[in-house]
Amino acid sequence: MGTGSLIAIDVLLLYLIFGPVVLLGIYVLFDAIDPTGKDPTGKPQKDASPEKDPALWTSEDVDATGFQGMGLDGRRNKI
């Protein structure tokens, strides 16, 4: 086998062995600087004030925005 073939095989083996290790290190680095607030075990941290979902309205939200009757009072939803 020639010298070029041996070098190619060695480089291929280095990539196969150290490639996953380097990628794992990059993923660990990105997880360490993750702004979503996960702890190192991957579980989300408990937040004292959970973010409110804007798609879910309570009856207090409906009353506060003035949608009493939701368009059934005859004045809304008219063009």
C-alpha positions as a printed Julia matrix, in Angstrom:
79×3 Matrix{Float64}:
   0.0    0.0    0.0
   1.3    3.43  -0.84
   1.96   6.3    1.49
  -1.02   8.28   0.18
  -3.4    5.41   0.9
  -2.1    5.02   4.45
  -2.48   8.75   5.11
  -6.04   8.68   3.73
  -6.97   5.72   5.94
  -5.42   7.39   9.0
  -7.31  10.63   8.35
 -10.55   8.71   7.84
 -10.04   6.86  11.13
  -9.28  10.13  12.94
 -12.51  11.65  11.62
 -14.51   8.56  12.59
 -13.09   8.52  16.11
 -12.8   12.2   16.96
 -15.67  13.57  14.86
 -18.45  12.47  17.23
 -16.4   13.63  20.24
 -15.94  17.1   18.73
 -19.63  17.32  17.77
 -20.63  16.26  21.29
 -18.39  18.98  22.69
 -20.0   21.57  20.43
 -23.5   20.45  21.47
 -22.53  20.58  25.16
 -21.14  24.09  24.65
 -24.35  25.27  22.98
 -26.44  23.69  25.73
 -24.34  25.47  28.35
 -25.08  28.86  26.81
 -28.73  28.02  26.06
 -30.97  31.02  26.85
 -34.14  28.93  27.35
 -33.29  28.24  30.99
 -32.7   24.5   31.06
 -30.49  23.12  33.78
 -27.51  20.87  32.9
 -29.62  17.71  33.19
 -31.86  18.92  30.36
 -34.95  19.47  32.47
 -36.57  22.9   32.26
 -36.12  24.98  35.37
 -39.19  25.82  37.39
 -40.21  29.4   36.75
 -42.01  31.29  39.48
 -44.01  33.26  36.9
 -44.84  31.02  33.94
 -45.38  32.8   30.65
 -49.04  33.3   29.83
 -50.26  31.75  26.61
 -51.9   34.51  24.53
 -54.15  32.0   22.78
 -55.88  31.0   26.02
 -58.33  33.54  27.38
 -60.0   33.32  30.75
 -63.43  34.82  31.39
 -61.69  37.76  33.11
 -59.66  38.4   29.92
 -62.81  38.35  27.8
 -64.58  40.76  30.15
 -61.55  43.05  30.32
 -61.32  43.45  26.54
 -64.98  44.39  26.2
 -66.25  41.39  24.26
 -69.39  40.87  26.29
 -71.68  38.77  24.17
 -68.94  38.08  21.61
 -70.73  39.93  18.81
 -74.23  38.86  19.74
 -75.33  42.33  20.82
 -76.18  43.36  17.24
 -73.58  46.11  17.0
 -70.43  44.15  16.35
 -69.35  42.19  13.29
 -71.15  44.56  10.93
 -69.47  45.82   7.8
